[in-house]
């Protein structure tokens, strides 16, 4: 199994779980309304703002790869950095940004920690119009641990956080 299958599978599961738990968590990219989970490497560079693609959405970035073992099925470990930020709500003049960030923390924790913390391997191709095409790779499994949250940070009026999730699979 390739690393791309592990990355696509984790993205698909996280996207679907976030959309199911909070259908209002959406993002508009290239004129399309999508669930509020984006993969940085799959978006246009102009979509990023200070490294975080739009506020009130989860932005995934793959930062590390480790290969343990030799032979046909070594264990691959990829680190997924999940960055997110909020300005709070307009109705509260942004004074609720701590609560909004806390809500996003809870959504991420629930989506990543929901059993099972594994899924069959999928290759995902985004299609113009907001849909996705998925090809399931028979006999493959991708699994992950819980999120590790970094301290929240303030940038101007924006509150942001980074969390990391280790994603595992066997093969190349």
Secondary structure, DSSP 8 states (H G I E B T S, - for coil): --HHHHHHHHHHHHHHHHHHH-TT-EEEETTEEEESEEEGGGS-GGGEETTEESTTSEEEEEEEEEEES-STT-EEEEEEEEEEEE---GGGTTTTHHHHHHHHHHHHHHHHHSS-SEEEEEEEEEETTTEEEEEEEEEEEEEE---EE---EEETTEEEEEEEEEEEEE--
